[in-house]
Amino acid sequence: MTENTDVIFVGNKPPMSYVLAIITSLSQGNLKEITLKARGQAITTAVDVAEITRNRFIKDLKVTKIAIGTAEMPAREGENKSRMVSTMEITMTKTA
Amino acid sequence: MTENTDVIFVGNKPPMSYVLAIITSLSQGNLKEITLKARGQAITTAVDVAEITRNRFIKDLKVTKIAIGTAEMPAREGENKSRMVSTMEITMTKTA
């Protein structure tokens, strides 16, 4: 299980760069599972990445798990309160 | 099942307006289940709404289902191609 999973952190690059990272990861050896992790505005990008990969590139990829949560971010400079930010994890598994 | 579910469409209002809508819905009668629907950038707001409601207001609310998908949007004026947009549904159920 552990060796067959890869984690990709989704940030503010264009969705296609993460789609390519997934395709590259999955074409290597015996990797069957990819987890996308994102927080804040990147959550939307993560969903886009999952949908684009599944619909256009790797048709036998299934979303097997989606989880949401909250993380605490340290205060930005000049602020004295930490902020809460939403997080999301999308796990996709190759069925074939 | 059908009569105990309420659907809230999340758009570009501040998260707290949707949190209030959920609290209002769930305080009425025998409603046990709420589904948040969002697309595009509002997906991040929907996750924020779910997390704020669960962590700060209704502690016995559990996320029971999360689904992602793609929808086709009609072309905007001046464009001739329809666009694909990601969608998300979060279902939360009251356990108590």
N, CA and C atoms of all chains as a GROMACS GRO file, in nm:
protein
  576
    1MET      N    1   0.083  -0.120   0.000
    1MET     CA    2   0.000   0.000   0.000
    1MET      C    3   0.086   0.125   0.000
    2THR      N    4   0.179   0.134   0.100
    2THR     CA    5   0.256   0.256   0.112
    2THR      C    6   0.343   0.283  -0.011
    3GLU      N    7   0.403   0.178  -0.064
    3GLU     CA    8   0.493   0.203  -0.177
    3GLU      C    9   0.416   0.229  -0.305
    4ASN      N   10   0.287   0.198  -0.307
    4ASN     CA   11   0.210   0.220  -0.428
    4ASN      C   12   0.131   0.349  -0.428
    5THR      N   13   0.160   0.438  -0.332
    5THR     CA   14   0.089   0.564  -0.326
    5THR      C   15   0.183   0.681  -0.349
    6ASP      N   16   0.136   0.780  -0.419
    6ASP     CA   17   0.215   0.901  -0.441
    6ASP      C   18   0.130   1.020  -0.399
    7VAL      N   19   0.192   1.119  -0.335
    7VAL     CA   20   0.118   1.237  -0.292
    7VAL      C   21   0.163   1.357  -0.376
    8ILE      N   22   0.066   1.429  -0.431
    8ILE     CA   23   0.096   1.550  -0.507
    8ILE      C   24   0.030   1.669  -0.438
    9PHE      N   25   0.110   1.769  -0.405
    9PHE     CA   26   0.055   1.889  -0.341
    9PHE      C   27   0.014   1.989  -0.448
   10VAL      N   28  -0.114   2.026  -0.448
   10VAL     CA   29  -0.166   2.118  -0.548
   10VAL      C   30  -0.158   2.260  -0.493
   11GLY      N   31  -0.094   2.349  -0.567
   11GLY     CA   32  -0.082   2.489  -0.527
   11GLY      C   33  -0.140   2.580  -0.632
   12ASN      N   34  -0.071   2.689  -0.662
   12ASN     CA   35  -0.131   2.785  -0.756
   12ASN      C   36  -0.074   2.783  -0.898
   13LYS      N   37  -0.012   2.671  -0.937
   13LYS     CA   38   0.026   2.657  -1.078
   13LYS      C   39  -0.098   2.625  -1.161
   14PRO      N   40  -0.089   2.631  -1.293
   14PRO     CA   41  -0.205   2.595  -1.374
   14PRO      C   42  -0.236   2.445  -1.359
   15PRO      N   43  -0.364   2.407  -1.364
   15PRO     CA   44  -0.404   2.267  -1.343
   15PRO      C   45  -0.323   2.168  -1.426
   16MET      N   46  -0.292   2.204  -1.552
   16MET     CA   47  -0.224   2.107  -1.639
   16MET      C   48  -0.088   2.063  -1.586
   17SER      N   49  -0.019   2.147  -1.508
   17SER     CA   50   0.111   2.102  -1.458
   17SER      C   51   0.094   1.987  -1.359
   18TYR      N   52  -0.016   1.991  -1.281
   18TYR     CA   53  -0.041   1.880  -1.188
   18TYR      C   54  -0.092   1.758  -1.261
   19VAL      N   55  -0.172   1.779  -1.366
   19VAL     CA   56  -0.221   1.666  -1.447
   19VAL      C   57  -0.101   1.591  -1.504
   20LEU      N   58  -0.003   1.666  -1.555
   20LEU     CA   59   0.118   1.603  -1.610
   20LEU      C   60   0.196   1.528  -1.504
   21ALA      N   61   0.202   1.586  -1.382
   21ALA     CA   62   0.272   1.520  -1.273
   21ALA      C   63   0.206   1.385  -1.241
   22ILE      N   64   0.071   1.383  -1.244
   22ILE     CA   65  -0.001   1.259  -1.216
   22ILE      C   66   0.027   1.156  -1.324
   23ILE      N   67   0.018   1.199  -1.452
   23ILE     CA   68   0.041   1.106  -1.562
   23ILE      C   69   0.181   1.048  -1.554
   24THR      N   70   0.279   1.134  -1.523
   24THR     CA   71   0.417   1.088  -1.511
   24THR      C   72   0.431   0.986  -1.398
   25SER      N   73   0.374   1.020  -1.281
   25SER     CA   74   0.381   0.930  -1.166
   25SER      C   75   0.321   0.794  -1.198
   26LEU      N   76   0.202   0.795  -1.258
   26LEU     CA   77   0.129   0.670  -1.280
   26LEU      C   78   0.192   0.586  -1.390
   27SER      N   79   0.275   0.648  -1.475
   27SER     CA   80   0.335   0.568  -1.582
   27SER      C   81   0.462   0.498  -1.534
   28GLN      N   82   0.500   0.527  -1.410
   28GLN     CA   83   0.622   0.466  -1.355
   28GLN      C   84   0.588   0.341  -1.276
   29GLY      N   85   0.645   0.231  -1.315
   29GLY     CA   86   0.639   0.107  -1.238
   29GLY      C   87   0.499   0.069  -1.192
   30ASN      N   88   0.491   0.032  -1.064
   30ASN     CA   89   0.369  -0.030  -1.016
   30ASN      C   90   0.281   0.063  -0.932
   31LEU      N   91   0.294   0.192  -0.953
   31LEU     CA   92   0.213   0.288  -0.878
   31LEU      C   93   0.068   0.281  -0.925
   32LYS      N   94  -0.023   0.265  -0.829
   32LYS     CA   95  -0.164   0.247  -0.862
   32LYS      C   96  -0.250   0.359  -0.805
   33GLU      N   97  -0.193   0.436  -0.712
   33GLU     CA   98  -0.275   0.529  -0.636
   33GLU      C   99  -0.207   0.665  -0.623
   34ILE      N  100  -0.287   0.770  -0.638
   34ILE     CA  101  -0.235   0.907  -0.628
   34ILE      C  102  -0.323   0.983  -0.529
   35THR      N  103  -0.262   1.059  -0.438
   35THR     CA  104  -0.341   1.146  -0.352
   35THR      C  105  -0.306   1.292  -0.379
   36LEU      N  106  -0.408   1.370  -0.410
   36LEU     CA  107  -0.390   1.514  -0.429
   36LEU      C  108  -0.420   1.582  -0.297
   37LYS      N  109  -0.332   1.672  -0.252
   37LYS     CA  110  -0.359   1.749  -0.130
   37LYS      C  111  -0.360   1.896  -0.165
   38ALA      N  112  -0.458   1.969  -0.112
   38ALA     CA  113  -0.467   2.110  -0.143
   38ALA      C  114  -0.528   2.183  -0.025
   39ARG      N  115  -0.502   2.314  -0.017
   39ARG     CA  116  -0.572   2.393   0.083
   39ARG      C  117  -0.607   2.530   0.029
   40GLY      N  118  -0.707   2.593   0.093
   40GLY     CA  119  -0.752   2.725   0.049
   40GLY      C  120  -0.801   2.723  -0.094
   41GLN      N  121  -0.771   2.830  -0.168
   41GLN     CA  122  -0.819   2.842  -0.306
   41GLN      C  123  -0.772   2.728  -0.396
   42ALA      N  124  -0.663   2.662  -0.359
   42ALA     CA  125  -0.612   2.554  -0.443
   42ALA      C  126  -0.705   2.432  -0.443
   43ILE      N  127  -0.803   2.430  -0.353
   43ILE     CA  128  -0.899   2.320  -0.348
   43ILE      C  129  -0.972   2.308  -0.482
   44THR      N  130  -1.014   2.423  -0.536
   44THR     CA  131  -1.081   2.423  -0.666
   44THR      C  132  -0.989   2.366  -0.774
   45THR      N  133  -0.862   2.406  -0.771
   45THR     CA  134  -0.766   2.355  -0.868
   45THR      C  135  -0.752   2.203  -0.856
   46ALA      N  136  -0.748   2.153  -0.732
   46ALA     CA  137  -0.734   2.008  -0.710
   46ALA      C  138  -0.851   1.932  -0.774
   47VAL      N  139  -0.973   1.986  -0.758
   47VAL     CA  140  -1.090   1.921  -0.818
   47VAL      C  141  -1.078   1.925  -0.971
   48ASP      N  142  -1.038   2.041  -1.024
   48ASP     CA  143  -1.017   2.051  -1.169
   48ASP      C  144  -0.915   1.948  -1.217
   49VAL      N  145  -0.804   1.937  -1.145
   49VAL     CA  146  -0.697   1.844  -1.183
   49VAL      C  147  -0.751   1.701  -1.186
   50ALA      N  148  -0.826   1.662  -1.082
   50ALA     CA  149  -0.881   1.527  -1.075
   50ALA      C  150  -0.976   1.503  -1.194
   51GLU      N  151  -1.062   1.599  -1.221
   51GLU     CA  152  -1.160   1.583  -1.328
   51GLU      C  153  -1.094   1.578  -1.466
   52ILE      N  154  -0.997   1.666  -1.489
   52ILE     CA  155  -0.929   1.668  -1.620
   52ILE      C  156  -0.855   1.535  -1.642
   53THR      N  157  -0.783   1.488  -1.537
   53THR     CA  158  -0.707   1.364  -1.552
   53THR      C  159  -0.799   1.248  -1.585
   54ARG      N  160  -0.908   1.239  -1.510
   54ARG     CA  161  -1.003   1.129  -1.525
   54ARG      C  162  -1.077   1.133  -1.659
   55ASN      N  163  -1.121   1.251  -1.700
   55ASN     CA  164  -1.206   1.260  -1.819
   55ASN      C  165  -1.126   1.260  -1.949
   56ARG      N  166  -1.006   1.318  -1.946
   56ARG     CA  167  -0.935   1.333  -2.072
   56ARG      C  168  -0.818   1.240  -2.089
   57PHE      N  169  -0.756   1.197  -1.979
   57PHE     CA  170  -0.629   1.126  -1.996
   57PHE      C  171  -0.630   0.981  -1.949
   58ILE      N  172  -0.666   0.959  -1.822
   58ILE     CA  173  -0.658   0.822  -1.771
   58ILE      C  174  -0.799   0.776  -1.733
   59LYS      N  175  -0.868   0.714  -1.830
   59LYS     CA  176  -1.010   0.683  -1.813
   59LYS      C  177  -1.035   0.578  -1.705
   60ASP      N  178  -0.935   0.495  -1.675
   60ASP     CA  179  -0.956   0.390  -1.576
   60ASP      C  180  -0.915   0.434  -1.435
   61LEU      N  181  -0.912   0.565  -1.413
   61LEU     CA  182  -0.879   0.619  -1.282
   61LEU      C  183  -1.009   0.650  -1.209
   62LYS      N  184  -1.023   0.597  -1.088
   62LYS     CA  185  -1.146   0.621  -1.012
   62LYS      C  186  -1.114   0.701  -0.886
   63VAL      N  187  -1.201   0.796  -0.851
   63VAL     CA  188  -1.187   0.868  -0.725
   63VAL      C  189  -1.232   0.772  -0.615
   64THR      N  190  -1.140   0.731  -0.528
   64THR     CA  191  -1.177   0.633  -0.427
   64THR      C  192  -1.199   0.694  -0.290
   65LYS      N  193  -1.146   0.815  -0.269
   65LYS     CA  194  -1.165   0.877  -0.139
   65LYS      C  195  -1.152   1.028  -0.150
   66ILE      N  196  -1.243   1.100  -0.084
   66ILE     CA  197  -1.231   1.245  -0.075
   66ILE      C  198  -1.248   1.281   0.071
   67ALA      N  199  -1.158   1.360   0.125
   67ALA     CA  200  -1.172   1.403   0.263
   67ALA      C  201  -1.151   1.553   0.272
   68ILE      N  202  -1.226   1.619   0.360
   68ILE     CA  203  -1.203   1.761   0.384
   68ILE      C  204  -1.166   1.782   0.530
   69GLY      N  205  -1.098   1.890   0.558
   69GLY     CA  206  -1.056   1.917   0.695
   69GLY      C  207  -1.017   2.062   0.712
   70THR      N  208  -0.964   2.092   0.830
   70THR     CA  209  -0.923   2.228   0.859
   70THR      C  210  -0.780   2.225   0.912
   71ALA      N  211  -0.698   2.320   0.871
   71ALA     CA  212  -0.562   2.330   0.922
   71ALA      C  213  -0.541   2.471   0.975
   72GLU      N  214  -0.450   2.482   1.072
   72GLU     CA  215  -0.421   2.613   1.126
   72GLU      C  216  -0.296   2.666   1.058
   73MET      N  217  -0.304   2.789   1.009
   73MET     CA  218  -0.188   2.850   0.944
   73MET      C  219  -0.129   2.951   1.040
   74PRO      N  220   0.005   2.959   1.047
   74PRO     CA  221   0.066   3.060   1.134
   74PRO      C  222   0.026   3.200   1.089
   75ALA      N  223   0.025   3.294   1.181
   75ALA     CA  224  -0.012   3.432   1.150
   75ALA      C  225   0.084   3.490   1.048
   76ARG      N  226   0.029   3.572   0.958
   76ARG     CA  227   0.116   3.641   0.863
   76ARG      C  228   0.186   3.756   0.934
   77GLU      N  229   0.293   3.803   0.874
   77GLU     CA  230   0.366   3.914   0.932
   77GLU      C  231   0.271   4.032   0.955
   78GLY      N  232   0.277   4.093   1.071
   78GLY     CA  233   0.193   4.209   1.098
   78GLY      C  234   0.057   4.171   1.154
   79GLU      N  235   0.028   4.039   1.158
   79GLU     CA  236  -0.098   3.995   1.217
   79GLU      C  237  -0.064   3.918   1.344
   80ASN      N  238  -0.156   3.913   1.438
   80ASN     CA  239  -0.123   3.838   1.558
   80ASN      C  240  -0.215   3.717   1.582
   81LYS      N  241  -0.299   3.689   1.482
   81LYS     CA  242  -0.385   3.571   1.499
   81LYS      C  243  -0.354   3.469   1.391
   82SER      N  244  -0.353   3.341   1.429
   82SER     CA  245  -0.337   3.240   1.326
   82SER      C  246  -0.471   3.225   1.253
   83ARG      N  247  -0.465   3.180   1.130
   83ARG     CA  248  -0.588   3.165   1.053
   83ARG      C  249  -0.619   3.019   1.030
   84MET      N  250  -0.748   2.989   1.015
   84MET     CA  251  -0.788   2.853   0.984
   84MET      C  252  -0.805   2.844   0.832
   85VAL      N  253  -0.762   2.735   0.776
   85VAL     CA  254  -0.776   2.719   0.632
   85VAL      C  255  -0.831   2.579   0.603
   86SER      N  256  -0.920   2.570   0.505
   86SER     CA  257  -0.978   2.440   0.470
   86SER      C  258  -0.879   2.359   0.387
   87THR      N  259  -0.883   2.228   0.407
   87THR     CA  260  -0.795   2.139   0.331
   87THR      C  261  -0.878   2.032   0.262
   88MET      N  262  -0.821   1.972   0.159
   88MET     CA  263  -0.892   1.866   0.089
   88MET      C  264  -0.792   1.763   0.038
   89GLU      N  265  -0.832   1.638   0.043
   89GLU     CA  266  -0.750   1.529  -0.011
   89GLU      C  267  -0.835   1.447  -0.106
   90ILE      N  268  -0.785   1.427  -0.226
   90ILE     CA  269  -0.857   1.343  -0.323
   90ILE      C  270  -0.766   1.226  -0.358
   91THR      N  271  -0.813   1.104  -0.331
   91THR     CA  272  -0.734   0.986  -0.366
   91THR      C  273  -0.793   0.920  -0.490
   92MET      N  274  -0.710   0.893  -0.587
   92MET     CA  275  -0.755   0.829  -0.710
   92MET      C  276  -0.679   0.700  -0.732
   93THR      N  277  -0.751   0.596  -0.773
   93THR     CA  278  -0.689   0.465  -0.789
   93THR      C  279  -0.709   0.413  -0.930
   94LYS      N  280  -0.606   0.355  -0.984
   94LYS     CA  281  -0.612   0.296  -1.118
   94LYS      C  282  -0.678   0.160  -1.108
   95THR      N  283  -0.780   0.138  -1.188
   95THR     CA  284  -0.854   0.012  -1.175
   95THR      C  285  -0.800  -0.096  -1.267
   96ALA      N  286  -0.734  -0.057  -1.376
   96ALA     CA  287  -0.689  -0.160  -1.471
   96ALA      C  288  -0.540  -0.193  -1.450
   97MET      N  289  -3.632   0.965   0.322
   97MET     CA  290  -3.505   1.020   0.276
   97MET      C  291  -3.526   1.153   0.204
   98THR      N  292  -3.611   1.154   0.103
   98THR     CA  293  -3.627   1.274   0.022
   98THR      C  294  -3.676   1.393   0.105
   99GLU      N  295  -3.772   1.367   0.194
   99GLU     CA  296  -3.826   1.481   0.268
   99GLU      C  297  -3.730   1.529   0.376
  100ASN      N  298  -3.631   1.448   0.409
  100ASN     CA  299  -3.539   1.489   0.514
  100ASN      C  300  -3.409   1.549   0.461
  101THR      N  301  -3.407   1.581   0.332
  101THR     CA  302  -3.286   1.638   0.274
  101THR      C  303  -3.313   1.778   0.224
  102ASP      N  304  -3.214   1.865   0.241
  102ASP     CA  305  -3.226   2.001   0.191
  102ASP      C  306  -3.101   2.029   0.107
  103VAL      N  307  -3.120   2.099  -0.004
  103VAL     CA  308  -3.004   2.130  -0.090
  103VAL      C  309  -2.976   2.280  -0.083
  104ILE      N  310  -2.850   2.315  -0.059
  104ILE     CA  311  -2.811   2.455  -0.056
  104ILE      C  312  -2.706   2.478  -0.165
  105PHE      N  313  -2.734   2.572  -0.255
  105PHE     CA  314  -2.638   2.603  -0.361
  105PHE      C  315  -2.541   2.710  -0.312
  106VAL      N  316  -2.414   2.679  -0.314
  106VAL     CA  317  -2.313   2.773  -0.266
  106VAL      C  318  -2.261   2.854  -0.385
  107GLY      N  319  -2.267   2.985  -0.374
  107GLY     CA  320  -2.219   3.074  -0.480
  107GLY      C  321  -2.111   3.165  -0.428
  108ASN      N  322  -2.116   3.294  -0.464
  108ASN     CA  323  -2.007   3.382  -0.423
  108ASN      C  324  -2.039   3.477  -0.307
  109LYS      N  325  -2.138   3.441  -0.226
  109LYS     CA  326  -2.160   3.519  -0.103
  109LYS      C  327  -2.056   3.479   0.002
  110PRO      N  328  -2.042   3.553   0.111
  110PRO     CA  329  -1.947   3.513   0.215
  110PRO      C  330  -1.993   3.380   0.278
  111PRO      N  331  -1.896   3.296   0.319
  111PRO     CA  332  -1.929   3.164   0.375
  111PRO      C  333  -2.035   3.170   0.485
  112MET      N  334  -2.030   3.273   0.570
  112MET     CA  335  -2.121   3.276   0.685
  112MET      C  336  -2.269   3.280   0.643
  113SER      N  337  -2.302   3.337   0.526
  113SER     CA  338  -2.443   3.337   0.487
  113SER      C  339  -2.492   3.195   0.461
  114TYR      N  340  -2.405   3.109   0.407
  114TYR     CA  341  -2.446   2.971   0.384
  114TYR      C  342  -2.450   2.893   0.515
  115VAL      N  343  -2.355   2.924   0.605
  115VAL     CA  344  -2.355   2.859   0.736
  115VAL      C  345  -2.488   2.886   0.806
  116LEU      N  346  -2.532   3.013   0.801
  116LEU     CA  347  -2.659   3.050   0.863
  116LEU      C  348  -2.776   2.977   0.797
  117ALA      N  349  -2.772   2.964   0.664
  117ALA     CA  350  -2.879   2.892   0.593
  117ALA      C  351  -2.887   2.747   0.641
  118ILE      N  352  -2.770   2.686   0.662
  118ILE     CA  353  -2.767   2.547   0.710
  118ILE      C  354  -2.826   2.537   0.850
  119ILE      N  355  -2.781   2.628   0.939
  119ILE     CA  356  -2.830   2.625   1.077
  119ILE      C  357  -2.982   2.643   1.080
  120THR      N  358  -3.032   2.737   0.999
  120THR     CA  359  -3.176   2.761   0.992
  120THR      C  360  -3.248   2.635   0.943
  121SER      N  361  -3.199   2.577   0.835
  121SER     CA  362  -3.262   2.456   0.779
  121SER      C  363  -3.267   2.344   0.880
  122LEU      N  364  -3.154   2.321   0.947
  122LEU     CA  365  -3.146   2.206   1.037
  122LEU      C  366  -3.225   2.226   1.165
  123SER      N  367  -3.259   2.352   1.196
  123SER     CA  368  -3.334   2.374   1.319
  123SER      C  369  -3.484   2.359   1.295
  124GLN      N  370  -3.520   2.337   1.171
  124GLN     CA  371  -3.662   2.320   1.138
  124GLN      C  372  -3.699   2.173   1.135
  125GLY      N  373  -3.799   2.138   1.214
  125GLY     CA  374  -3.861   2.005   1.207
  125GLY      C  375  -3.765   1.888   1.204
  126ASN      N  376  -3.790   1.795   1.116
  126ASN     CA  377  -3.717   1.669   1.122
  126ASN      C  378  -3.608   1.656   1.015
  127LEU      N  379  -3.558   1.769   0.970
  127LEU     CA  380  -3.452   1.766   0.869
  127LEU      C  381  -3.322   1.715   0.931
  128LYS      N  382  -3.262   1.614   0.868
  128LYS     CA  383  -3.142   1.552   0.924
  128LYS      C  384  -3.023   1.566   0.831
  129GLU      N  385  -3.049   1.603   0.706
  129GLU     CA  386  -2.944   1.596   0.606
  129GLU      C  387  -2.941   1.721   0.519
  130ILE      N  388  -2.822   1.770   0.491
  130ILE     CA  389  -2.803   1.889   0.408
  130ILE      C  390  -2.702   1.856   0.298
  131THR      N  391  -2.734   1.894   0.175
  131THR     CA  392  -2.636   1.878   0.068
  131THR      C  393  -2.595   2.015   0.016
  132LEU      N  394  -2.464   2.041   0.016
  132LEU     CA  395  -2.412   2.165  -0.041
  132LEU      C  396  -2.370   2.136  -0.185
  133LYS      N  397  -2.413   2.220  -0.278
  133LYS     CA  398  -2.369   2.204  -0.417
  133LYS      C  399  -2.294   2.330  -0.460
  134ALA      N  400  -2.183   2.312  -0.528
  134ALA     CA  401  -2.105   2.427  -0.572
  134ALA      C  402  -2.034   2.394  -0.701
  135ARG      N  403  -1.997   2.498  -0.775
  135ARG     CA  404  -1.911   2.474  -0.891
  135ARG      C  405  -1.810   2.585  -0.907
  136GLY      N  406  -1.703   2.554  -0.980
  136GLY     CA  407  -1.596   2.650  -1.003
  136GLY      C  408  -1.534   2.698  -0.872
  137GLN      N  409  -1.502   2.826  -0.865
  137GLN     CA  410  -1.435   2.881  -0.748
  137GLN      C  411  -1.516   2.864  -0.619
  138ALA      N  412  -1.649   2.849  -0.632
  138ALA     CA  413  -1.732   2.834  -0.512
  138ALA      C  414  -1.707   2.701  -0.440
  139ILE      N  415  -1.634   2.610  -0.505
  139ILE     CA  416  -1.602   2.481  -0.441
  139ILE      C  417  -1.525   2.506  -0.310
  140THR      N  418  -1.428   2.596  -0.315
  140THR     CA  419  -1.352   2.630  -0.194
  140THR      C  420  -1.445   2.684  -0.085
  141THR      N  421  -1.539   2.772  -0.125
  141THR     CA  422  -1.634   2.827  -0.029
  141THR      C  423  -1.718   2.714   0.033
  142ALA      N  424  -1.760   2.618  -0.049
  142ALA     CA  425  -1.842   2.508   0.003
  142ALA      C  426  -1.768   2.428   0.110
  143VAL      N  427  -1.638   2.403   0.085
  143VAL     CA  428  -1.558   2.331   0.185
  143VAL      C  429  -1.546   2.415   0.312
  144ASP      N  430  -1.521   2.546   0.297
  144ASP     CA  431  -1.514   2.636   0.414
  144ASP      C  432  -1.646   2.630   0.492
  145VAL      N  433  -1.758   2.638   0.421
  145VAL     CA  434  -1.890   2.637   0.486
  145VAL      C  435  -1.908   2.508   0.566
  146ALA      N  436  -1.875   2.395   0.504
  146ALA     CA  437  -1.890   2.267   0.573
  146ALA      C  438  -1.803   2.263   0.698
  147GLU      N  439  -1.679   2.308   0.687
  147GLU     CA  440  -1.587   2.302   0.800
  147GLU      C  441  -1.627   2.398   0.912
  148ILE      N  442  -1.670   2.519   0.875
  148ILE     CA  443  -1.712   2.616   0.978
  148ILE      C  444  -1.834   2.564   1.052
  149THR      N  445  -1.933   2.512   0.977
  149THR     CA  446  -2.055   2.462   1.039
  149THR      C  447  -2.025   2.349   1.137
  150ARG      N  448  -1.943   2.256   1.093
  150ARG     CA  449  -1.909   2.138   1.171
  150ARG      C  450  -1.825   2.172   1.294
  151ASN      N  451  -1.726   2.259   1.276
  151ASN     CA  452  -1.632   2.286   1.385
  151ASN      C  453  -1.684   2.385   1.487
  152ARG      N  454  -1.764   2.484   1.439
  152ARG     CA  455  -1.801   2.590   1.531
  152ARG      C  456  -1.944   2.584   1.577
  153PHE      N  457  -2.035   2.529   1.495
  153PHE     CA  458  -2.176   2.543   1.528
  153PHE      C  459  -2.249   2.413   1.559
  154ILE      N  460  -2.244   2.317   1.467
  154ILE     CA  461  -2.321   2.195   1.489
  154ILE      C  462  -2.224   2.077   1.496
  155LYS      N  463  -2.181   2.046   1.620
  155LYS     CA  464  -2.072   1.950   1.638
  155LYS      C  465  -2.113   1.807   1.601
  156ASP      N  466  -2.246   1.779   1.605
  156ASP     CA  467  -2.288   1.642   1.573
  156ASP      C  468  -2.322   1.624   1.425
  157LEU      N  469  -2.267   1.711   1.342
  157LEU     CA  470  -2.288   1.702   1.198
  157LEU      C  471  -2.168   1.627   1.137
  158LYS      N  472  -2.197   1.523   1.058
  158LYS     CA  473  -2.088   1.445   0.997
  158LYS      C  474  -2.095   1.457   0.846
  159VAL      N  475  -1.979   1.469   0.783
  159VAL     CA  476  -1.976   1.466   0.637
  159VAL      C  477  -1.994   1.321   0.595
  160THR      N  478  -2.106   1.289   0.529
  160THR     CA  479  -2.133   1.150   0.495
  160THR      C  480  -2.102   1.117   0.349
  161LYS      N  481  -2.096   1.221   0.264
  161LYS     CA  482  -2.067   1.192   0.124
  161LYS      C  483  -2.006   1.316   0.058
  162ILE      N  484  -1.901   1.294  -0.020
  162ILE     CA  485  -1.846   1.402  -0.102
  162ILE      C  486  -1.832   1.349  -0.243
  163ALA      N  487  -1.883   1.422  -0.340
  163ALA     CA  488  -1.870   1.379  -0.479
  163ALA      C  489  -1.819   1.494  -0.563
  164ILE      N  490  -1.734   1.464  -0.661
  164ILE     CA  491  -1.691   1.568  -0.754
  164ILE      C  492  -1.733   1.528  -0.894
  165GLY      N  493  -1.747   1.627  -0.981
  165GLY     CA  494  -1.790   1.598  -1.118
  165GLY      C  495  -1.760   1.715  -1.209
  166THR      N  496  -1.807   1.703  -1.332
  166THR     CA  497  -1.784   1.807  -1.431
  166THR      C  498  -1.917   1.845  -1.494
  167ALA      N  499  -1.939   1.974  -1.515
  167ALA     CA  500  -2.061   2.018  -1.582
  167ALA      C  501  -2.022   2.105  -1.700
  168GLU      N  502  -2.109   2.107  -1.801
  168GLU     CA  503  -2.082   2.190  -1.918
  168GLU      C  504  -2.157   2.321  -1.901
  169MET      N  505  -2.088   2.432  -1.917
  169MET     CA  506  -2.152   2.562  -1.908
  169MET      C  507  -2.172   2.616  -2.048
  170PRO      N  508  -2.285   2.679  -2.076
  170PRO     CA  509  -2.305   2.737  -2.208
  170PRO      C  510  -2.201   2.846  -2.236
  171ALA      N  511  -2.167   2.867  -2.361
  171ALA     CA  512  -2.068   2.967  -2.400
  171ALA      C  513  -2.110   3.106  -2.354
  172ARG      N  514  -2.013   3.185  -2.310
  172ARG     CA  515  -2.044   3.324  -2.274
  172ARG      C  516  -2.063   3.405  -2.401
  173GLU      N  517  -2.125   3.518  -2.386
  173GLU     CA  518  -2.146   3.605  -2.501
  173GLU      C  519  -2.011   3.638  -2.566
  174GLY      N  520  -2.003   3.629  -2.697
  174GLY     CA  521  -1.880   3.661  -2.766
  174GLY      C  522  -1.786   3.542  -2.778
  175GLU      N  523  -1.823   3.431  -2.713
  175GLU     CA  524  -1.741   3.310  -2.725
  175GLU      C  525  -1.823   3.206  -2.800
  176ASN      N  526  -1.756   3.113  -2.866
  176ASN     CA  527  -1.835   3.013  -2.936
  176ASN      C  528  -1.815   2.870  -2.884
  177LYS      N  529  -1.741   2.860  -2.773
  177LYS     CA  530  -1.722   2.726  -2.717
  177LYS      C  531  -1.783   2.719  -2.577
  178SER      N  532  -1.847   2.606  -2.546
  178SER     CA  533  -1.893   2.589  -2.409
  178SER      C  534  -1.772   2.554  -2.323
  179ARG      N  535  -1.783   2.583  -2.193
  179ARG     CA  536  -1.671   2.557  -2.103
  179ARG      C  537  -1.707   2.445  -2.007
  180MET      N  538  -1.607   2.371  -1.964
  180MET     CA  539  -1.630   2.269  -1.864
  180MET      C  540  -1.599   2.330  -1.728
  181VAL      N  541  -1.681   2.298  -1.630
  181VAL     CA  542  -1.656   2.351  -1.498
  181VAL      C  543  -1.668   2.234  -1.397
  182SER      N  544  -1.580   2.236  -1.295
  182SER     CA  545  -1.586   2.130  -1.194
  182SER      C  546  -1.699   2.156  -1.096
  183THR      N  547  -1.759   2.049  -1.046
  183THR     CA  548  -1.867   2.062  -0.949
  183THR      C  549  -1.835   1.977  -0.826
  184MET      N  550  -1.899   2.012  -0.715
  184MET     CA  551  -1.876   1.936  -0.594
  184MET      C  552  -2.005   1.930  -0.513
  185GLU      N  553  -2.030   1.816  -0.451
  185GLU     CA  554  -2.144   1.802  -0.360
  185GLU      C  555  -2.094   1.748  -0.227
  186ILE      N  556  -2.133   1.815  -0.121
  186ILE     CA  557  -2.096   1.768   0.013
  186ILE      C  558  -2.225   1.741   0.090
  187THR      N  559  -2.244   1.618   0.132
  187THR     CA  560  -2.363   1.585   0.210
  187THR      C  561  -2.324   1.570   0.357
  188MET      N  562  -2.400   1.638   0.443
  188MET     CA  563  -2.372   1.630   0.587
  188MET      C  564  -2.496   1.581   0.659
  189THR      N  565  -2.477   1.492   0.755
  189THR     CA  566  -2.589   1.433   0.825
  189THR      C  567  -2.576   1.454   0.976
  190LYS      N  568  -2.687   1.488   1.037
  190LYS     CA  569  -2.691   1.508   1.181
  190LYS      C  570  -2.697   1.372   1.248
  191THR      N  571  -2.607   1.346   1.342
  191THR     CA  572  -2.603   1.214   1.400
  191THR      C  573  -2.688   1.204   1.526
  192ALA      N  574  -2.714   1.317   1.591
  192ALA     CA  575  -2.791   1.309   1.715
  192ALA      C  576  -2.938   1.343   1.690
   0.00000   0.00000   0.00000
